[in-house]
Amino acid sequence: MFNWRRPENLGAKDGRLAPPRRTPNCVSSQADPADREHYIAPIAFRGAAAELRRAVESMQRASVITAEGNYLYAEYRTRLLRYVDDVELWYDDKQRLVHVRSASRLGRRDFGVNRDRVEALRRIIAKL
């Protein structure tokens, strides 16, 4: 629960991101849509994967850690206490969808921060 290290289950494997954590501080577009706590819709996108990096980097306190092919991993830090949230994007260029997983590294609740972040990213990507 109080682990500051980067999670070991990050990355896309066969087009799938890690499943959402059981805690309510994680959202994923690959979660079961019936799971209202964790599910968030994928992001429609018609463009190059490199544009996704620009979208992420345009957000405050975001650092892209990995950008390889259609996969991007970024860390977002909170303003005051510098807590880290892990955000992963995987672009399915056939379906023209960006699958996303956003999870707080510490704690149990996030008061909707991860969901709000994905929705903000959705708005930025829509403008590309």
Disulfide bonds with the S-S distance in Angstrom:
none
